Amino acid sequence: MSTAHTGPHTLVAFHAHPDDEALLTGGTLARAAAEGHHVVLVTATDGERGLAGLQDGHGRELAAVRVAELEAAAAALGVARLVRLGYGDSGLRPAAADEAAFANVDCEEAAARLAELLREESADVLVVYDANGGYGHPDHVQVHRVGSRAAALAGTPVVLEATVPAGLFRGVLRALRLVGHRLGTSAPLGTDRVFAPRRIVTHRVRFPGQVAAKRAAMAAHASQRRADGQVRVLDLFLRLPFPVFAAVFGREWFAEQGHHRSGPMEDDVFAGLRRPRATAVPEEPIAR
């Protein structure tokens, strides 16, 4: 059995695209940094296939814009190190022949790269996505697969899946469909496979002192507030009065791999480090 961890820890958050870090985990990252922990942010892609305004360009031009936004968001959250893996943005429905798309890369190769970073940082906690990749984006699903495998290779003690209680998100999708917004039908796996059921969510993290930092990180992704002829959800979120924004976005959810909740949800992403844990045994390679 491993001994309990005390003192400052290292939290590595692995995300698919710029802006994912702010939306799903921004408050948690900011809180960890404010509490004196070492926070590392890793992105798989630069988001070159994301929706944006005409002024933001396409392809490499858009990627450069989004990287600059990512750097500003990371600074707002107190991230100590930002690492970009440089894989290609897959878009919602990548072609099987697109070898550059992150969704199509060899899982073992990508996991080995991430595992090397986890070892280098002596990571205590790795944040990935749930098995559905949240709303089913292929790059998010791949983050789950690659991150889970990397943690097994590196022996990272705690893996948290950033998520949202599924019932809550399905309600949001239904509302968007009713008003004719394209995001209402944007879940590639279907609305029955979004995020995670509440029963497996182990952490609900609150960060009252870092809500402003999360809002600033979201606002840093200005290109994602613009899209010609379409109202962007991020823009609507940032137009909320601050008290309403804090009520809606002042908590984030996680499901800890290998841990089943028997009581209230945890409020500390490092809580798992204080529980006795068996020595991790690397899993068998994941078939591509």
KEBA-91634 format. One record per residue: x, y, z of N, C-alpha, C in turn; residue in one letter. Coordinates in nm, 3 decimals, decimal comma. Example, Ala and Ser with C-alpha at 12.3 -4.5 7.8 and 13.67 -1.06 7.14 Angstrom:
2
1,319	-0,569	0,780	1,230	-0,450	0,780	1,320	-0,330	0,780	A;
1,285	-0,225	0,708	1,367	-0,106	0,714	1,290	0,003	0,787	S;
This chain:
288
0,085	-0,119	0,000	0,000	0,000	0,000	0,088	0,124	0,000	M;
0,046	0,227	-0,071	0,122	0,352	-0,074	0,088	0,435	0,049	S;
0,179	0,523	0,086	0,155	0,611	0,200	0,077	0,733	0,155	T;
0,013	0,801	0,252	-0,066	0,919	0,219	0,024	1,034	0,179	A;
-0,025	1,117	0,089	0,049	1,235	0,044	0,012	1,355	0,130	H;
0,110	1,437	0,160	0,084	1,563	0,230	0,157	1,674	0,157	T;
0,117	1,798	0,187	0,184	1,914	0,129	0,139	1,944	-0,012	G;
0,209	2,036	-0,080	0,171	2,075	-0,217	0,178	1,955	-0,312	P;
0,087	1,953	-0,407	0,079	1,844	-0,503	0,090	1,898	-0,645	H;
0,101	1,806	-0,740	0,103	1,842	-0,881	-0,022	1,789	-0,948	T;
-0,094	1,882	-1,010	-0,217	1,850	-1,082	-0,193	1,874	-1,230	L;
-0,212	1,771	-1,311	-0,200	1,783	-1,457	-0,339	1,768	-1,517	V;
-0,380	1,866	-1,595	-0,510	1,863	-1,663	-0,487	1,846	-1,812	A;
-0,544	1,740	-1,869	-0,526	1,706	-2,010	-0,657	1,738	-2,082	F;
-0,649	1,830	-2,179	-0,767	1,874	-2,252	-0,749	1,858	-2,402	H;
-0,860	1,862	-2,474	-0,857	1,840	-2,619	-0,824	1,966	-2,696	A;
-0,890	2,078	-2,664	-0,879	2,202	-2,740	-0,867	2,321	-2,646	H;
-0,814	2,432	-2,693	-0,822	2,556	-2,617	-0,968	2,590	-2,588	P;
-0,997	2,633	-2,472	-1,125	2,674	-2,410	-1,188	2,562	-2,329	D;
-1,155	2,434	-2,359	-1,206	2,324	-2,278	-1,160	2,337	-2,133	D;
-1,036	2,382	-2,116	-0,980	2,392	-1,981	-1,058	2,490	-1,895	E;
-1,105	2,599	-1,956	-1,178	2,701	-1,880	-1,319	2,656	-1,849	A;
-1,386	2,597	-1,946	-1,526	2,559	-1,930	-1,544	2,448	-1,828	L;
-1,464	2,342	-1,838	-1,486	2,224	-1,756	-1,408	2,223	-1,626	L;
-1,291	2,287	-1,622	-1,204	2,272	-1,505	-1,141	2,402	-1,457	T;
-1,180	2,516	-1,517	-1,111	2,641	-1,486	-1,109	2,677	-1,338	G;
-1,222	2,664	-1,271	-1,227	2,698	-1,130	-1,143	2,606	-1,044	G;
-1,144	2,478	-1,079	-1,065	2,380	-1,004	-0,916	2,406	-1,020	T;
-0,873	2,435	-1,143	-0,731	2,465	-1,166	-0,690	2,591	-1,091	L;
-0,775	2,694	-1,097	-0,743	2,819	-1,029	-0,738	2,800	-0,878	A;
-0,829	2,721	-0,826	-0,828	2,696	-0,681	-0,703	2,621	-0,639	R;
-0,666	2,518	-0,716	-0,545	2,442	-0,683	-0,422	2,532	-0,686	A;
-0,412	2,618	-0,787	-0,299	2,710	-0,796	-0,299	2,808	-0,679	A;
-0,416	2,860	-0,643	-0,426	2,955	-0,533	-0,389	2,890	-0,400	A;
-0,411	2,760	-0,389	-0,378	2,688	-0,265	-0,232	2,643	-0,261	E;
-0,155	2,680	-0,363	-0,012	2,654	-0,362	0,032	2,527	-0,433	G;
-0,059	2,463	-0,507	-0,024	2,342	-0,580	0,032	2,378	-0,718	H;
0,105	2,285	-0,775	0,167	2,302	-0,907	0,068	2,253	-1,012	H;
0,025	2,342	-1,101	-0,079	2,310	-1,199	-0,018	2,311	-1,338	V;
-0,035	2,201	-1,409	0,016	2,185	-1,546	-0,104	2,162	-1,638	V;
-0,109	2,236	-1,746	-0,216	2,223	-1,845	-0,159	2,167	-1,975	L;
-0,219	2,060	-2,025	-0,176	1,996	-2,149	-0,293	1,997	-2,247	V;
-0,269	2,042	-2,369	-0,373	2,036	-2,472	-0,326	1,945	-2,586	T;
-0,419	1,863	-2,633	-0,386	1,770	-2,742	-0,375	1,842	-2,875	A;
-0,464	1,939	-2,899	-0,469	2,009	-3,028	-0,472	2,160	-3,005	T;
-0,457	2,235	-3,114	-0,466	2,381	-3,106	-0,602	2,432	-3,151	D;
-0,696	2,342	-3,179	-0,833	2,382	-3,209	-0,852	2,450	-3,343	G;
-0,774	2,408	-3,443	-0,779	2,478	-3,573	-0,908	2,452	-3,652	E;
-0,989	2,356	-3,609	-1,115	2,330	-3,679	-1,236	2,381	-3,601	R;
-1,213	2,460	-3,499	-1,324	2,512	-3,422	-1,399	2,622	-3,495	G;
-1,523	2,648	-3,452	-1,600	2,758	-3,508	-1,544	2,890	-3,457	L;
-1,541	2,990	-3,544	-1,491	3,122	-3,506	-1,541	3,223	-3,608	A;
-1,512	3,349	-3,585	-1,551	3,453	-3,678	-1,456	3,461	-3,797	G;
-1,499	3,531	-3,902	-1,415	3,544	-4,020	-1,280	3,608	-3,988	L;
-1,280	3,703	-3,893	-1,156	3,772	-3,860	-1,053	3,682	-3,792	Q;
-1,098	3,564	-3,747	-1,006	3,474	-3,678	-0,937	3,377	-3,772	D;
-0,979	3,372	-3,899	-0,913	3,288	-3,996	-0,951	3,142	-3,986	G;
-0,876	3,059	-4,056	-0,901	2,915	-4,060	-0,769	2,842	-4,049	H;
-0,774	2,716	-4,014	-0,655	2,632	-4,012	-0,546	2,689	-3,923	G;
-0,426	2,701	-3,978	-0,312	2,747	-3,897	-0,331	2,887	-3,843	R;
-0,397	2,972	-3,921	-0,422	3,109	-3,874	-0,511	3,107	-3,750	E;
-0,618	3,029	-3,754	-0,706	3,017	-3,639	-0,633	2,953	-3,522	L;
-0,551	2,852	-3,549	-0,475	2,787	-3,442	-0,387	2,887	-3,368	A;
-0,322	2,978	-3,442	-0,237	3,078	-3,378	-0,318	3,169	-3,287	A;
-0,438	3,206	-3,332	-0,527	3,289	-3,250	-0,565	3,215	-3,122	V;
-0,600	3,090	-3,137	-0,649	3,013	-3,023	-0,536	2,980	-2,925	R;
-0,415	2,962	-2,974	-0,302	2,939	-2,884	-0,276	3,063	-2,799	V;
-0,283	3,180	-2,860	-0,265	3,304	-2,783	-0,374	3,317	-2,677	A;
-0,496	3,280	-2,714	-0,607	3,284	-2,617	-0,584	3,183	-2,505	E;
-0,534	3,066	-2,540	-0,505	2,964	-2,441	-0,399	3,012	-2,341	L;
-0,297	3,077	-2,391	-0,193	3,129	-2,303	-0,248	3,232	-2,206	E;
-0,338	3,318	-2,254	-0,399	3,419	-2,167	-0,489	3,352	-2,063	A;
-0,563	3,250	-2,105	-0,650	3,179	-2,011	-0,568	3,108	-1,905	A;
-0,459	3,044	-1,945	-0,373	2,974	-1,850	-0,316	3,070	-1,747	A;
-0,278	3,188	-1,792	-0,225	3,288	-1,699	-0,333	3,331	-1,600	A;
-0,456	3,348	-1,647	-0,565	3,389	-1,558	-0,593	3,284	-1,452	A;
-0,569	3,157	-1,485	-0,596	3,049	-1,390	-0,480	3,018	-1,298	L;
-0,364	3,076	-1,324	-0,248	3,049	-1,241	-0,172	2,923	-1,280	G;
-0,190	2,878	-1,404	-0,122	2,758	-1,452	0,029	2,782	-1,455	V;
0,105	2,688	-1,401	0,251	2,704	-1,394	0,320	2,662	-1,524	A;
0,262	2,566	-1,595	0,324	2,517	-1,718	0,215	2,478	-1,816	R;
0,232	2,522	-1,940	0,139	2,488	-2,048	0,215	2,406	-2,152	L;
0,159	2,291	-2,188	0,222	2,202	-2,286	0,122	2,172	-2,397	V;
0,162	2,194	-2,522	0,077	2,164	-2,637	0,137	2,044	-2,710	R;
0,058	1,938	-2,724	0,108	1,818	-2,790	0,109	1,830	-2,942	L;
0,028	1,920	-2,997	0,036	1,951	-3,140	-0,031	1,853	-3,234	G;
-0,122	1,774	-3,185	-0,197	1,686	-3,275	-0,301	1,767	-3,352	Y;
-0,351	1,711	-3,461	-0,450	1,781	-3,543	-0,588	1,776	-3,480	G;
-0,657	1,889	-3,486	-0,796	1,896	-3,443	-0,879	1,807	-3,535	D;
-0,961	1,720	-3,477	-1,036	1,623	-3,557	-1,167	1,677	-3,610	S;
-1,220	1,783	-3,548	-1,356	1,823	-3,581	-1,455	1,721	-3,527	G;
-1,583	1,746	-3,545	-1,684	1,657	-3,487	-1,692	1,521	-3,556	L;
-1,660	1,516	-3,685	-1,672	1,389	-3,758	-1,551	1,370	-3,849	R;
-1,438	1,329	-3,792	-1,316	1,314	-3,873	-1,325	1,197	-3,970	P;
-1,262	1,214	-4,083	-1,254	1,105	-4,180	-1,157	0,999	-4,128	A;
-1,190	0,873	-4,151	-1,105	0,764	-4,102	-0,965	0,771	-4,162	A;
-0,954	0,829	-4,281	-0,824	0,837	-4,348	-0,740	0,956	-4,301	A;
-0,794	1,040	-4,216	-0,722	1,158	-4,169	-0,627	1,118	-4,057	D;
-0,504	1,084	-4,095	-0,407	1,035	-3,998	-0,357	1,143	-3,903	E;
-0,374	1,270	-3,940	-0,328	1,378	-3,853	-0,426	1,407	-3,740	A;
-0,552	1,365	-3,757	-0,654	1,394	-3,656	-0,620	1,322	-3,527	A;
-0,629	1,394	-3,416	-0,598	1,334	-3,287	-0,684	1,210	-3,260	F;
-0,809	1,213	-3,302	-0,898	1,100	-3,278	-0,848	0,972	-3,345	A;
-0,763	0,986	-3,447	-0,716	0,869	-3,522	-0,573	0,828	-3,489	N;
-0,503	0,903	-3,404	-0,363	0,869	-3,377	-0,356	0,742	-3,292	V;
-0,241	0,678	-3,297	-0,219	0,557	-3,218	-0,223	0,590	-3,070	D;
-0,312	0,523	-2,998	-0,331	0,552	-2,856	-0,204	0,528	-2,775	C;
-0,134	0,419	-2,804	-0,013	0,387	-2,728	0,095	0,493	-2,747	E;
0,111	0,539	-2,871	0,213	0,642	-2,898	0,181	0,771	-2,823	E;
0,055	0,814	-2,831	0,017	0,938	-2,762	0,025	0,922	-2,612	A;
-0,015	0,806	-2,561	-0,010	0,782	-2,417	0,134	0,781	-2,366	A;
0,224	0,726	-2,445	0,364	0,725	-2,404	0,418	0,867	-2,392	A;
0,380	0,956	-2,485	0,424	1,096	-2,476	0,371	1,161	-2,349	R;
0,243	1,140	-2,321	0,185	1,201	-2,202	0,242	1,140	-2,075	L;
0,265	1,009	-2,075	0,322	0,943	-1,958	0,460	0,998	-1,925	A;
0,538	1,028	-2,027	0,670	1,088	-2,004	0,657	1,221	-1,930	E;
0,559	1,300	-1,968	0,537	1,428	-1,900	0,489	1,405	-1,757	L;
0,401	1,308	-1,738	0,352	1,279	-1,602	0,466	1,238	-1,510	L;
0,558	1,158	-1,562	0,674	1,119	-1,482	0,763	1,240	-1,454	R;
0,787	1,320	-1,556	0,872	1,438	-1,541	0,817	1,531	-1,434	E;
0,685	1,546	-1,429	0,621	1,636	-1,333	0,589	1,568	-1,200	E;
0,615	1,439	-1,189	0,575	1,363	-1,070	0,429	1,392	-1,037	S;
0,344	1,375	-1,135	0,203	1,411	-1,122	0,135	1,328	-1,014	A;
0,060	1,394	-0,928	-0,020	1,327	-0,826	-0,161	1,299	-0,877	D;
-0,215	1,392	-0,955	-0,352	1,381	-1,006	-0,351	1,418	-1,154	V;
-0,418	1,336	-1,234	-0,439	1,367	-1,375	-0,588	1,385	-1,400	L;
-0,623	1,493	-1,468	-0,761	1,517	-1,507	-0,776	1,486	-1,655	V;
-0,875	1,402	-1,688	-0,910	1,373	-1,827	-1,060	1,397	-1,841	V;
-1,125	1,336	-1,941	-1,270	1,343	-1,955	-1,331	1,207	-1,922	Y;
-1,463	1,205	-1,910	-1,531	1,078	-1,888	-1,529	0,995	-2,017	D;
-1,578	0,872	-2,007	-1,569	0,779	-2,120	-1,647	0,826	-2,242	A;
-1,750	0,908	-2,222	-1,827	0,963	-2,334	-1,760	1,086	-2,395	N;
-1,646	1,125	-2,339	-1,584	1,247	-2,388	-1,675	1,367	-2,368	G;
-1,750	1,367	-2,258	-1,847	1,474	-2,234	-1,967	1,458	-2,324	G;
-1,968	1,534	-2,433	-2,081	1,528	-2,526	-2,050	1,446	-2,651	Y;
-1,939	1,371	-2,647	-1,910	1,277	-2,754	-1,814	1,324	-2,860	G;
-1,752	1,442	-2,844	-1,655	1,488	-2,944	-1,543	1,384	-2,955	H;
-1,507	1,342	-3,077	-1,404	1,237	-3,092	-1,273	1,269	-3,022	P;
-1,231	1,395	-3,022	-1,107	1,432	-2,954	-1,119	1,417	-2,803	D;
-1,238	1,442	-2,750	-1,259	1,428	-2,605	-1,259	1,280	-2,566	H;
-1,319	1,197	-2,650	-1,316	1,053	-2,624	-1,172	1,003	-2,626	V;
-1,093	1,054	-2,720	-0,952	1,014	-2,730	-0,872	1,064	-2,609	Q;
-0,904	1,180	-2,558	-0,838	1,228	-2,435	-0,861	1,130	-2,322	V;
-0,984	1,081	-2,310	-1,013	0,982	-2,205	-0,926	0,858	-2,223	H;
-0,919	0,807	-2,344	-0,845	0,683	-2,370	-0,696	0,703	-2,350	R;
-0,643	0,808	-2,411	-0,499	0,834	-2,403	-0,458	0,869	-2,260	V;
-0,536	0,955	-2,194	-0,501	0,995	-2,059	-0,506	0,880	-1,960	G;
-0,609	0,797	-1,971	-0,621	0,682	-1,881	-0,504	0,587	-1,898	S;
-0,467	0,562	-2,023	-0,354	0,474	-2,049	-0,223	0,535	-2,000	R;
-0,205	0,666	-2,022	-0,082	0,734	-1,978	-0,067	0,726	-1,827	A;
-0,175	0,744	-1,754	-0,169	0,736	-1,609	-0,128	0,597	-1,562	A;
-0,180	0,493	-1,632	-0,140	0,357	-1,598	0,008	0,335	-1,624	A;
0,059	0,387	-1,736	0,201	0,372	-1,769	0,290	0,445	-1,670	L;
0,248	0,563	-1,628	0,330	0,647	-1,541	0,310	0,617	-1,393	A;
0,205	0,542	-1,359	0,177	0,516	-1,218	0,119	0,636	-1,146	G;
0,049	0,722	-1,219	-0,013	0,839	-1,156	-0,123	0,791	-1,062	T;
-0,119	0,830	-0,934	-0,208	0,768	-0,836	-0,356	0,797	-0,851	P;
-0,393	0,917	-0,895	-0,535	0,954	-0,902	-0,566	1,006	-1,042	V;
-0,671	0,952	-1,102	-0,721	1,001	-1,230	-0,865	1,046	-1,210	V;
-0,891	1,172	-1,242	-1,024	1,229	-1,229	-1,079	1,258	-1,368	L;
-1,203	1,218	-1,390	-1,269	1,245	-1,518	-1,358	1,368	-1,503	E;
-1,320	1,477	-1,570	-1,402	1,598	-1,569	-1,534	1,567	-1,638	A;
-1,644	1,603	-1,575	-1,775	1,566	-1,628	-1,880	1,663	-1,579	T;
-2,004	1,635	-1,611	-2,121	1,708	-1,564	-2,228	1,603	-1,541	V;
-2,310	1,612	-1,436	-2,419	1,516	-1,423	-2,502	1,511	-1,552	P;
-2,517	1,393	-1,608	-2,573	1,378	-1,742	-2,713	1,437	-1,756	A;
-2,797	1,418	-1,655	-2,933	1,471	-1,663	-2,936	1,620	-1,680	G;
-2,846	1,688	-1,611	-2,838	1,833	-1,622	-2,802	1,875	-1,764	L;
-2,704	1,807	-1,824	-2,660	1,845	-1,958	-2,765	1,812	-2,064	F;
-2,834	1,699	-2,046	-2,940	1,666	-2,142	-3,047	1,774	-2,144	R;
-3,075	1,832	-2,027	-3,171	1,941	-2,020	-3,124	2,062	-2,099	G;
-2,994	2,091	-2,091	-2,938	2,203	-2,167	-2,951	2,177	-2,317	V;
-2,920	2,054	-2,361	-2,931	2,021	-2,503	-3,074	2,035	-2,553	L;
-3,168	1,990	-2,472	-3,309	2,001	-2,512	-3,348	2,147	-2,529	R;
-3,303	2,232	-2,436	-3,336	2,374	-2,444	-3,275	2,437	-2,569	A;
-3,152	2,398	-2,603	-3,088	2,452	-2,722	-3,159	2,407	-2,850	L;
-3,204	2,282	-2,851	-3,279	2,234	-2,967	-3,408	2,312	-2,985	R;
-3,475	2,342	-2,875	-3,603	2,413	-2,882	-3,588	2,552	-2,943	L;
-3,473	2,616	-2,916	-3,452	2,751	-2,970	-3,379	2,746	-3,104	V;
-3,358	2,625	-3,157	-3,298	2,612	-3,289	-3,148	2,630	-3,295	G;
-3,078	2,616	-3,179	-2,933	2,632	-3,180	-2,867	2,502	-3,222	H;
-2,765	2,513	-3,307	-2,701	2,394	-3,362	-2,640	2,304	-3,254	R;
-2,598	2,360	-3,141	-2,539	2,278	-3,037	-2,639	2,180	-2,977	L;
-2,768	2,208	-2,996	-2,869	2,117	-2,945	-2,866	1,980	-3,010	G;
-2,807	1,972	-3,129	-2,796	1,843	-3,199	-2,651	1,808	-3,227	T;
-2,559	1,858	-3,144	-2,416	1,844	-3,173	-2,349	1,732	-3,096	S;
-2,425	1,647	-3,026	-2,363	1,538	-2,952	-2,346	1,418	-3,045	A;
-2,224	1,390	-3,092	-2,205	1,284	-3,191	-2,250	1,146	-3,146	P;
-2,245	1,117	-3,016	-2,286	0,987	-2,966	-2,434	0,981	-2,932	L;
-2,504	1,094	-2,950	-2,646	1,099	-2,916	-2,666	1,149	-2,774	G;
-2,784	1,201	-2,747	-2,809	1,264	-2,616	-2,817	1,162	-2,502	T;
-2,832	1,033	-2,534	-2,834	0,932	-2,427	-2,694	0,900	-2,377	D;
-2,594	0,944	-2,450	-2,456	0,916	-2,407	-2,380	1,048	-2,394	R;
-2,418	1,126	-2,295	-2,348	1,251	-2,266	-2,304	1,250	-2,120	V;
-2,181	1,287	-2,098	-2,123	1,299	-1,965	-2,148	1,174	-1,882	F;
-2,171	1,188	-1,751	-2,176	1,071	-1,663	-2,299	1,076	-1,573	A;
-2,357	0,960	-1,540	-2,470	0,960	-1,446	-2,425	1,010	-1,309	P;
-2,513	1,081	-1,241	-2,478	1,143	-1,113	-2,425	1,041	-1,013	R;
-2,474	0,917	-1,019	-2,436	0,819	-0,918	-2,286	0,788	-0,918	R;
-2,217	0,810	-1,032	-2,074	0,780	-1,036	-1,987	0,904	-1,017	I;
-2,049	1,021	-1,004	-1,973	1,143	-0,982	-1,924	1,143	-0,838	V;
-1,796	1,159	-0,819	-1,736	1,150	-0,684	-1,700	1,284	-0,624	T;
-1,681	1,386	-0,710	-1,636	1,517	-0,663	-1,726	1,628	-0,717	H;
-1,762	1,720	-0,631	-1,825	1,846	-0,671	-1,741	1,956	-0,607	R;
-1,663	2,022	-0,688	-1,564	2,117	-0,639	-1,619	2,259	-0,649	V;
-1,615	2,330	-0,539	-1,657	2,470	-0,536	-1,534	2,558	-0,521	R;
-1,541	2,679	-0,572	-1,424	2,769	-0,572	-1,472	2,914	-0,567	F;
-1,537	2,954	-0,458	-1,592	3,090	-0,452	-1,488	3,199	-0,473	P;
-1,365	3,174	-0,431	-1,261	3,275	-0,448	-1,201	3,281	-0,587	G;
-1,238	3,183	-0,674	-1,177	3,177	-0,807	-1,280	3,185	-0,921	Q;
-1,404	3,221	-0,889	-1,504	3,234	-0,995	-1,463	3,341	-1,096	V;
-1,409	3,451	-1,045	-1,366	3,559	-1,136	-1,253	3,511	-1,227	A;
-1,164	3,426	-1,175	-1,055	3,373	-1,257	-1,110	3,283	-1,366	A;
-1,210	3,201	-1,333	-1,271	3,114	-1,434	-1,338	3,200	-1,542	K;
-1,408	3,303	-1,500	-1,475	3,390	-1,596	-1,373	3,459	-1,686	R;
-1,262	3,504	-1,630	-1,157	3,568	-1,709	-1,096	3,470	-1,809	A;
-1,079	3,344	-1,768	-1,023	3,244	-1,859	-1,119	3,216	-1,973	A;
-1,248	3,207	-1,943	-1,347	3,187	-2,049	-1,348	3,307	-2,144	M;
-1,340	3,428	-2,089	-1,342	3,548	-2,172	-1,218	3,559	-2,259	A;
-1,108	3,498	-2,217	-0,985	3,503	-2,296	-1,002	3,437	-2,432	A;
-1,097	3,344	-2,443	-1,119	3,272	-2,569	-1,218	3,350	-2,656	H;
-1,177	3,468	-2,694	-1,266	3,559	-2,767	-1,311	3,502	-2,901	A;
-1,227	3,424	-2,968	-1,266	3,369	-3,097	-1,385	3,276	-3,084	S;
-1,402	3,216	-2,968	-1,513	3,123	-2,947	-1,642	3,193	-2,907	Q;
-1,636	3,325	-2,898	-1,756	3,404	-2,874	-1,813	3,457	-3,005	R;
-1,739	3,432	-3,116	-1,778	3,486	-3,246	-1,804	3,372	-3,344	R;
-1,911	3,385	-3,418	-1,937	3,294	-3,531	-2,041	3,362	-3,617	A;
-2,011	3,377	-3,743	-2,098	3,451	-3,832	-2,234	3,384	-3,844	D;
-2,338	3,460	-3,814	-2,474	3,412	-3,828	-2,522	3,318	-3,720	G;
-2,446	3,301	-3,612	-2,484	3,207	-3,507	-2,449	3,266	-3,370	Q;
-2,546	3,266	-3,280	-2,520	3,308	-3,143	-2,436	3,201	-3,075	V;
-2,325	3,239	-3,013	-2,239	3,142	-2,946	-2,275	3,130	-2,800	R;
-2,277	3,007	-2,752	-2,316	2,981	-2,613	-2,216	3,047	-2,517	V;
-2,088	3,044	-2,550	-1,989	3,106	-2,462	-2,018	3,254	-2,444	L;
-2,058	3,320	-2,549	-2,090	3,462	-2,539	-2,210	3,484	-2,447	D;
-2,311	3,398	-2,460	-2,427	3,409	-2,372	-2,389	3,388	-2,226	L;
-2,302	3,292	-2,202	-2,257	3,266	-2,065	-2,188	3,389	-2,005	F;
-2,102	3,452	-2,085	-2,024	3,564	-2,034	-2,105	3,692	-2,022	L;
-2,224	3,694	-2,079	-2,311	3,809	-2,063	-2,396	3,801	-1,936	R;
-2,392	3,688	-1,868	-2,468	3,674	-1,744	-2,414	3,770	-1,638	L;
-2,500	3,832	-1,558	-2,452	3,912	-1,444	-2,366	3,823	-1,354	P;
-2,267	3,882	-1,292	-2,170	3,801	-1,217	-2,235	3,711	-1,112	F;
-2,333	3,758	-1,032	-2,394	3,667	-0,934	-2,461	3,546	-1,000	P;
-2,523	3,566	-1,115	-2,585	3,454	-1,186	-2,477	3,362	-1,242	V;
-2,373	3,422	-1,300	-2,261	3,342	-1,351	-2,204	3,255	-1,239	F;
-2,184	3,315	-1,120	-2,127	3,240	-1,008	-2,218	3,125	-0,966	A;
-2,348	3,148	-0,970	-2,442	3,042	-0,931	-2,440	2,927	-1,031	A;
-2,424	2,959	-1,160	-2,426	2,857	-1,265	-2,292	2,786	-1,278	V;
-2,183	2,863	-1,270	-2,051	2,809	-1,301	-1,959	2,798	-1,180	F;
-2,013	2,810	-1,061	-1,929	2,807	-0,942	-1,900	2,670	-0,887	G;
-1,917	2,566	-0,967	-1,887	2,429	-0,924	-1,850	2,347	-1,047	R;
-1,767	2,248	-1,025	-1,724	2,157	-1,131	-1,726	2,015	-1,078	E;
-1,751	1,920	-1,166	-1,771	1,781	-1,125	-1,665	1,689	-1,183	W;
-1,635	1,584	-1,106	-1,537	1,484	-1,148	-1,579	1,346	-1,100	F;
-1,539	1,245	-1,176	-1,556	1,106	-1,135	-1,417	1,045	-1,123	A;
-1,384	0,997	-1,004	-1,252	0,941	-0,982	-1,248	0,796	-1,028	E;
-1,155	0,765	-1,116	-1,143	0,629	-1,165	-1,107	0,534	-1,050	Q;
-1,179	0,421	-1,043	-1,149	0,320	-0,942	-1,204	0,349	-0,805	G;
-1,282	0,456	-0,790	-1,337	0,490	-0,658	-1,487	0,503	-0,668	H;
-1,558	0,438	-0,576	-1,704	0,443	-0,574	-1,748	0,520	-0,450	H;
-1,825	0,623	-0,475	-1,871	0,710	-0,366	-1,976	0,639	-0,282	R;
-1,959	0,645	-0,149	-2,057	0,588	-0,058	-2,120	0,694	0,031	S;
-2,076	0,818	0,017	-2,129	0,927	0,097	-2,135	1,053	0,015	G;
-2,124	1,169	0,079	-2,127	1,296	0,005	-2,012	1,306	-0,094	P;
-2,031	1,389	-0,196	-1,923	1,413	-0,292	-1,807	1,487	-0,225	M;
-1,688	1,456	-0,271	-1,568	1,525	-0,223	-1,564	1,667	-0,280	E;
-1,498	1,757	-0,209	-1,479	1,894	-0,257	-1,332	1,922	-0,288	D;
-1,247	1,823	-0,272	-1,102	1,841	-0,287	-1,050	1,739	-0,387	D;
-0,991	1,786	-0,497	-0,941	1,693	-0,599	-0,823	1,610	-0,551	V;
-0,763	1,650	-0,440	-0,650	1,574	-0,386	-0,692	1,477	-0,276	F;
-0,821	1,465	-0,250	-0,869	1,378	-0,143	-0,827	1,234	-0,162	A;
-0,824	1,188	-0,287	-0,787	1,049	-0,314	-0,646	1,015	-0,273	G;
-0,560	1,115	-0,264	-0,421	1,090	-0,224	-0,411	1,054	-0,077	L;
-0,513	1,086	-0,001	-0,511	1,058	0,143	-0,573	0,923	0,177	R;
-0,625	0,854	0,075	-0,679	0,721	0,097	-0,572	0,617	0,065	R;
-0,563	0,510	0,144	-0,468	0,403	0,110	-0,499	0,347	-0,028	P;
-0,395	0,324	-0,105	-0,416	0,276	-0,242	-0,323	0,158	-0,267	R;
-0,374	0,061	-0,340	-0,291	-0,052	-0,381	-0,194	-0,006	-0,487	A;
-0,081	-0,074	-0,497	0,017	-0,042	-0,600	-0,043	-0,064	-0,738	T;
-0,033	0,038	-0,823	-0,094	0,029	-0,956	-0,019	-0,068	-1,044	A;
-0,092	-0,145	-1,121	-0,034	-0,237	-1,218	-0,069	-0,188	-1,357	V;
0,027	-0,157	-1,443	-0,003	-0,107	-1,577	-0,099	-0,199	-1,651	P;
-0,192	-0,140	-1,722	-0,289	-0,217	-1,799	-0,225	-0,269	-1,927	E;
-0,294	-0,363	-1,989	-0,250	-0,412	-2,120	-0,265	-0,301	-2,224	E;
-0,183	-0,300	-2,327	-0,196	-0,197	-2,431	-0,337	-0,194	-2,488	P;
-0,383	-0,072	-2,518	-0,515	-0,055	-2,577	-0,503	-0,068	-2,727	I;
-0,586	-0,151	-2,785	-0,585	-0,165	-2,931	-0,636	-0,039	-2,996	A;
-0,575	0,001	-3,105	-0,618	0,122	-3,175	-0,751	0,104	-3,240	R;
